Amino acid sequence: MTVQQVSFLDFPWVLDYILATRFNCSLRQIRHAVCSIVLTLRTILSAAVELGILVSQDADSIDGAASAKPFIDNMIHVINECLKNFPLCLDSEFFHSFLEPLPSHLRFLCGNFHPLTHMQFEDSAKQKAFEAQTKAITQALSELPSQCSNLELYMSSQEPVLKQIQIIKEHLRAPLWMLMHDFRSLQSEERLLVEDVRQAVRATVELQARETGERPTWPQVLGDTLLLLLPLWKLSALAVAKGQESLTHFVAGPPLGANLGAQRLLRRLIEVLLSEKADFMDIALWFAAEPSSAALLTSGEAVRFLLPEASNDEEFTRFRKEGLLRIQENLTGLQGHLLRLPKHLRAHISAYWRKAVEEVHMFLQLYLRVIEAFLEVQKEVHSFVHNQLFIEVMLGLPLLTWLASDGRSG
């Protein structure tokens, strides 16, 4: 059986499509009844919009035109509320939220429509157009009660199917919503990280300005470099979570074929990035001297090995193709500034950037928890959809960065 890979963010719509494919034949009468109601409501909506245009054109010449406009706006608003958020596959929850308020909506529409029937236009052509629209609304309003009764009758006959669809949606809704909450938390943590980097940049600039009287630009470049390195940090954390021995064994085999020296440098890269007392200026200088291990860790094969199956790897592909080169260009200009820093300044500046690295490590802890939660949801969805709908679906991890593609911190 072919496995369908679906991005996590697209899955609610894909699930609706799968359910529609499976159940819509059983719900044919219900769908036709809903369509009849929707078409009737759209007829009223279209006529109400035309009435609004007619009234607006002659607002100064018709008695009561100003007071008529709110009634028309009320009708348009309540119909728009009725017509929004239709699922592709109708379920029990939707029908109760759609059908139960319809009688009160119908009374509301009639109450707002009645005052409009007494309006008169001096222009005969406009009066004729006005009467045509009010006649269309009157006819449509008279049809809605019987259409609602038909829908209620069909729903009763298909209640077991509707409940089955609802159970499937509800079973999957909770883990999906929790995971969306985790994604939003990760996004918030990324924002905090960016703010800490900006703070380190500002503090470094101000400190050196007090010492030299000049406001240097290199701290901004250092901040941009830290954010550009985030994909590498993520992969290092994933490597530790998965087991460095597993990664080492993988890169040693084909097609990467990394030799012992490359394997040692890869382990050292991970240690440097994840050290509890990491100084980012030391990280930058080490990285400038040894970029090859980063190229190995961000290779397409290593990324696919570390990420969950069917993940969006755009962030890491972009890093491999563009980020590494930009980092090298940044570090070429930064090395001289970092090496020439006086010792008393270096100690203070290191403290600013150590705080930024600590925020990176906090971000990585949450990132790993999100990956773990995603793997659980991925497994649960795959198993449940297979058992209930006899379809193989694999959720794909979406892009988990909200930074601009250039990684700018300012």
Salt bridges, closest charged atoms under 4 A:
ASP16 OD1 - LYS169 NZ 2.97
ASP58 OD1 - LYS126 NZ 2.72
ASP73 OD1 - LYS69 NZ 2.98
GLU81 OE2 - LYS84 NZ 3.26
ASP91 OD2 - LYS169 NZ 2.58
GLU93 OE1 - ARG173 NH2 3.17
GLU100 OE2 - HIS96 ND1 2.91
GLU195 OE1 - ARG198 NH1 3.91
GLU195 OE2 - ARG202 NH2 2.86
ASP196 OD1 - LYS355 NZ 3.30
GLU211 OE1 - HIS344 NE2 3.45
ASP224 OD2 - ARG408 NH1 2.79
GLU271 OE1 - ARG268 NH1 3.58
ASP279 OD2 - ARG346 NH2 3.81
ASP279 OD2 - ARG354 NH2 3.94
ASP282 OD1 - ARG346 NH2 2.63
GLU314 OE2 - ARG318 NH1 3.18
GLU315 OE2 - LYS234 NZ 2.81
GLU380 OE2 - HIS171 NE2 3.43
GLU392 OE1 - HIS382 NE2 2.61
GLU392 OE2 - HIS386 ND1 2.69
